Amino acid sequence: MKKIFELNSKTPKWMQIVLKIAGVYNLIWGAWVILFPKHFFQITGMEMINHLVIWQGMGMVIGVYGIAYYLASFHPLRHWIIIFVGLLGKIFGPIGFIINYLQGNIPIGFGYTLFTNDFLWWIPFILILKEVHFKYNWKLYNKKEAK
């Protein structure tokens, strides 16, 4: 029986590298928000929010995504659901930003986070999921590999 997080040598190396980078990036970003919650607002010149604990909660979620991406890097095609859920967040995050910006709830400066937190990852995540479509047909596992 194969280990869940055993490195798969058949997976294209670029997928593993991208997900490891995404994992480390998200862990660092999440830790930064948790440990220094005021810093983002200070460097962007944005008004400080009243309840920093909510912002820190966002940092925790991003950090957890980091752990998930890193673990998915060992076998991206098997753990595609993590990448799929991550991509959904990276699509819905910018949509939420646009809605809130148009309603006047957040300044345009907050949008800078979209480039490194969301847009940067769209193409590699989509390419991984394209490979999942052709090799796994969206199954949660490949029966050939289970043996």
Secondary structure by P-SEA (a helix, b strand, c coil): ccccccccccccaaaaaaaaaaaaaaaaaaaaaaaccaaaaaaacccccccaaaaaaaaaaaaaaaaaaaaacccccccaaaaaaaaaaaaaaaaaaaaaaaacccccccccccccccccaaaaaaaaaaaaaaacccccccccccc
